[in-house]
Amino acid sequence: MKGKMSIRYILVALLLLIVALVPLVIDTPYILGIFVTTFYVACCTLAWSVLGGLTGQISLGHAGFMGIGAYIAAILMNNAGISPWISMIIAFFVVGLLAAVLLSPCFVLSGAYFTLVTIAFAEAFRNLFTNWSYVGSGQGILIPMKGNSLYIMRWVSKVPYYYISLIMLVIFFLVLKKIDRSKLGYALKTIREDEDTANAVGINPFKYKFIATFISTGMIAIVGVFYANYIGYINPDILKHSQSLTYVLPAIIGGIGSVTGSLLGAVIATPLSEFLNASLSGIAGGLNLVVYAAIVILIVLFQPSGIMGWYDHSKVRKAVNSKLDAIDSRLFGRKDEG
């Protein structure tokens, strides 16, 4: 319905406007840092969702591909003075092709077997960078601060990073929505539901898994470039498979397979993790992780389809849609035809 979509666009635009105005109201670096972290984690979750959510190939190695993107940015910046904006394009194609080629022999695997392979690849790259003197071995790489500069994406203030990460999130979300509703998206979801059926209707699983891997890992490599310049320092620890859980858990909370759910999960899970860390870690070491894990387990047990899975089948959605239809009718003079 055009009317229904109109009111939704207005609400989304208002929400984006409010989020964009946050730095004008809140100037505390810690709070802005939580926002930036939420935005780039959400980008990572959306990137992961192309392969893990839409295609059903659960990866726990995406932190490795993000880390490679970060190392590419650091090396190009320090050794050749290449801008991170250019590094984003390079990282997207290099990491996307590298991951798709390396993982392509494993596309015949599914479930836990494919997941274990992605962990193995991430650990292999982490060991490579840990023992490679050219990239600083275990000490990592420092990206020196050379003053505020758009060209090198380095600022003392967190405000520019806030807006860059927010714009990146909006772009990622729109790209994922476009993929989700495209021929590619339908092919990926068919493979996720039943690979034999996909074959029967003429969908080549290998081809589409290759494309999904390329897009998914290439997108998260872009986030790695942003991360390297935001933090200003990287080391092999960012490639640990445990870091990948930071990007996967929001999708589980929000709803794997749902683009909106992945975004919603990241928006909820990241600030929650920061809050638990700030309030509970001082009481007992690791208590924040225990509480966070308990929340995730409860969601998996009682609502395995996540928040969006619950919402899609709840009376709340019908009530919200009814209200939006009524508002739309008053604002635009249109009535729900369905």
C-alpha positions in Angstrom: 0.0 0.0 0.0 1.4 3.4 -1.0 -0.4 5.2 1.8 0.9 2.7 4.4 4.4 3.1 3.1 4.2 6.9 3.1 3.5 7.1 6.9 6.3 4.5 7.5 8.8 6.6 5.4 7.8 9.7 7.5 8.4 7.8 10.8 11.7 6.4 9.6 12.8 9.9 8.4 11.9 11.4 11.8 13.8 8.7 13.6 16.9 9.3 11.5 16.6 13.0 12.1 16.5 12.4 15.9 19.5 10.1 15.7 21.4 12.6 13.5 20.7 15.4 16.1 22.1 13.3 19.1 25.6 14.8 18.9 24.1 18.3 19.1 22.5 17.3 22.5 25.0 14.8 23.9 28.7 15.7 23.8 30.0 13.1 26.3 32.7 11.0 24.5 31.7 7.8 26.3 28.1 8.0 25.2 29.0 8.9 21.7 31.4 6.0 21.7 28.6 3.6 22.5 26.6 5.0 19.6 29.5 4.6 17.2 30.1 1.0 18.5 26.4 0.2 18.1 26.4 1.5 14.5 29.5 -0.4 13.3 28.5 -3.6 15.1 25.1 -3.3 13.4 26.9 -2.9 10.1 28.9 -6.1 10.8 25.7 -7.9 11.7 24.0 -6.8 8.5 27.1 -7.9 6.5 27.1 -11.3 8.2 23.3 -11.7 7.5 23.9 -11.9 3.7 25.7 -15.2 4.3 24.4 -16.4 7.6 20.8 -15.0 7.5 19.7 -15.0 3.9 21.8 -18.0 2.7 21.8 -20.0 5.9 25.6 -20.6 5.9 26.4 -19.8 9.5 29.9 -18.3 9.8 31.9 -17.7 12.9 34.9 -16.4 10.9 33.7 -13.0 9.9 35.9 -11.3 12.5 38.8 -12.7 10.5 37.6 -11.0 7.3 36.9 -7.8 9.1 40.4 -7.9 10.5 41.9 -8.4 7.1 40.1 -5.3 6.0 41.5 -3.4 9.0 45.0 -4.6 8.2 44.7 -3.6 4.6 43.7 -0.1 5.6 46.5 0.2 8.1 49.2 -1.0 5.7 48.0 1.2 2.8 47.8 4.3 5.1 51.1 3.8 6.9 53.2 2.6 3.9 51.6 4.3 0.9 49.6 7.2 2.3 46.4 5.8 0.6 43.2 7.3 2.0 40.9 4.9 4.0 38.1 5.9 1.6 40.0 4.3 -1.2 41.0 1.4 1.1 37.3 0.6 1.6 36.9 -0.1 -2.1 40.1 -2.1 -2.2 39.2 -4.1 0.9 35.8 -4.9 -0.4 37.0 -6.5 -3.6 40.2 -8.1 -2.2 38.6 -9.6 0.9 35.4 -10.5 -0.9 37.2 -12.4 -3.6 39.7 -13.9 -1.2 37.0 -15.3 1.1 34.8 -16.5 -1.8 37.7 -18.4 -3.4 39.0 -19.9 -0.2 35.6 -20.9 1.1 34.2 -22.1 -2.3 35.5 -25.7 -1.9 33.5 -25.8 1.4 30.2 -24.8 -0.1 29.2 -28.5 -0.1 29.3 -28.4 3.7 26.5 -27.2 5.8 25.5 -26.7 9.4 28.3 -27.1 12.0 30.8 -28.3 9.5 30.7 -25.1 7.5 30.9 -23.1 10.7 34.0 -25.0 11.9 35.7 -24.3 8.5 35.1 -20.5 8.9 36.5 -20.6 12.4 39.6 -22.4 11.0 40.1 -19.8 8.3 39.8 -16.9 10.8 42.3 -18.6 13.2 44.7 -19.3 10.2 44.8 -15.6 9.3 45.2 -14.6 13.0 48.2 -16.9 13.3 49.6 -15.4 10.1 49.3 -11.9 11.3 50.6 -12.8 14.8 53.9 -14.2 13.2 54.3 -11.8 10.3 56.8 -9.1 11.2 55.8 -6.9 8.3 52.5 -6.2 10.0 53.9 -5.8 13.5 53.5 -9.5 14.5 51.6 -9.7 17.8 52.2 -6.1 18.6 50.0 -5.0 15.8 50.0 -1.7 13.8 49.5 1.8 15.1 47.9 4.4 12.8 49.4 7.7 14.0 47.2 10.7 14.6 48.1 13.4 12.2 45.5 16.0 13.2 41.9 16.2 12.1 41.7 15.1 8.5 38.8 13.9 6.2 41.4 12.4 3.8 42.9 10.0 6.4 39.6 9.7 8.4 41.2 10.7 11.7 39.7 13.1 14.2 40.2 13.8 17.9 36.4 14.2 18.3 34.0 11.2 18.0 31.4 13.3 16.3 32.7 12.7 12.7 32.9 9.0 13.4 29.4 9.1 14.7 28.1 10.4 11.4 30.3 8.2 9.2 29.2 5.1 11.0 25.5 6.2 10.9 25.7 6.9 7.1 27.5 3.5 6.7 24.7 1.8 8.6 22.0 3.4 6.5 23.7 2.4 3.3 24.2 -1.2 4.5 20.6 -1.5 5.6 19.3 -0.2 2.2 21.7 -2.5 0.4 20.5 -5.5 2.4 16.8 -4.5 1.9 17.5 -4.3 -1.8 19.1 -7.7 -1.9 16.4 -9.2 0.3 13.7 -8.2 -2.2 15.7 -9.0 -5.4 16.1 -12.1 -7.5 19.4 -12.7 -5.7 17.6 -12.5 -2.3 14.9 -15.0 -3.3 17.6 -17.4 -4.7 19.6 -17.2 -1.5 16.5 -17.8 0.7 15.5 -20.8 -1.5 19.0 -22.3 -0.9 18.6 -21.6 2.8 15.3 -23.4 3.0 16.1 -26.4 0.7 19.1 -26.7 -1.5 17.7 -29.7 -3.4 14.6 -27.6 -4.3 16.8 -24.8 -5.4 18.7 -27.1 -7.7 15.4 -28.4 -9.1 14.1 -25.0 -10.0 17.4 -24.0 -11.7 19.2 -22.1 -8.9 22.9 -23.0 -8.8 23.8 -23.2 -5.1 27.5 -22.9 -5.7 27.1 -19.7 -7.8 24.8 -18.0 -5.3 26.9 -19.0 -2.3 29.9 -17.6 -4.0 28.1 -14.3 -4.6 26.8 -14.2 -1.0 30.2 -14.9 0.4 31.8 -12.2 -1.7 29.2 -9.5 -0.7 29.1 -10.5 3.0 32.8 -10.6 3.6 33.5 -7.6 1.4 31.0 -5.5 3.3 32.4 -6.5 6.7 35.9 -5.7 5.3 34.7 -2.1 4.8 33.7 -2.0 8.4 37.2 -3.2 9.2 38.7 -0.2 7.4 36.4 2.1 9.4 37.3 0.3 12.7 41.1 0.6 12.0 40.9 4.4 11.6 38.4 4.9 14.4 40.5 3.0 17.0 43.9 4.0 15.5 45.4 0.7 16.5 44.9 -3.0 15.4 46.4 -6.3 16.5 45.6 -9.9 15.7 43.1 -10.2 18.5 40.4 -8.6 16.4 40.5 -11.7 14.2 39.5 -14.0 17.0 36.4 -16.1 16.3 35.0 -15.0 19.6 34.7 -11.5 18.1 32.5 -13.0 15.4 29.9 -13.8 18.1 29.6 -10.1 18.7 28.2 -9.8 15.2 26.2 -13.0 15.2 24.4 -12.7 18.6 22.5 -9.5 17.5 21.1 -11.4 14.5 19.9 -14.2 16.9 18.3 -11.8 19.2 16.6 -9.8 16.4 15.8 -12.7 14.2 18.1 -14.6 11.8 16.9 -14.2 8.3 15.3 -10.8 8.9 17.2 -7.7 7.8 15.2 -5.5 10.1 15.7 -8.1 12.9 19.5 -8.0 12.5 19.5 -4.2 12.8 17.1 -4.2 15.8 19.2 -6.9 17.5 22.4 -4.9 17.2 20.6 -1.7 18.4 19.5 -3.6 21.5 22.4 -6.0 22.2 25.3 -3.6 21.9 24.1 -0.9 24.4 22.9 -3.7 26.6 26.4 -5.3 26.6 28.0 -1.9 27.3 25.6 -1.3 30.2 26.1 -4.8 31.7 29.9 -4.3 31.4 29.8 -0.9 33.1 27.4 -2.0 35.9 28.4 -5.6 36.7 32.0 -6.1 35.8 33.1 -4.2 38.9 31.1 -6.5 41.1 32.6 -9.8 39.8 34.8 -10.4 36.9 32.8 -11.9 34.0 29.4 -11.4 35.7 28.3 -9.2 32.8 29.1 -11.9 30.3 27.1 -14.4 32.4 24.0 -12.2 32.5 24.3 -11.4 28.7 24.7 -15.1 27.9 21.6 -15.9 30.1 19.5 -13.3 28.2 20.6 -14.8 24.8 19.9 -18.4 26.0 16.4 -17.4 27.2 15.6 -15.8 23.8 16.8 -18.9 22.0 14.8 -21.2 24.2 11.5 -19.3 24.3 11.6 -17.3 21.0 14.1 -19.0 18.6 12.9 -16.8 15.7 14.0 -13.7 17.6 12.2 -10.4 18.3 11.0 -10.0 14.7 9.8 -13.6 14.5 7.7 -12.9 17.6 6.5 -9.5 16.2 5.5 -10.9 12.8 3.2 -13.4 14.4 1.9 -11.3 17.2 -1.3 -9.2 17.7 1.0 -6.2 18.3 1.8 -6.1 14.6 -1.9 -6.1 13.6 -2.6 -3.4 16.1 0.3 -1.2 14.8 -0.7 -1.7 11.2 -4.2 -0.8 12.0 -3.1 2.4 13.7 -0.8 3.3 10.8 -3.6 2.7 8.3 -5.9 5.0 10.3 -3.3 7.7 10.5 -2.5 7.3 6.9 -6.1 7.6 5.9 -6.4 10.9 7.8 -3.1 12.3 6.5 -3.3 11.2 2.9 -7.0 10.5 2.4 -6.2 6.9 1.4 -7.9 3.8 2.7 -6.6 0.2 3.1 -7.7 -1.7 0.1 -6.8 -5.1 1.6 
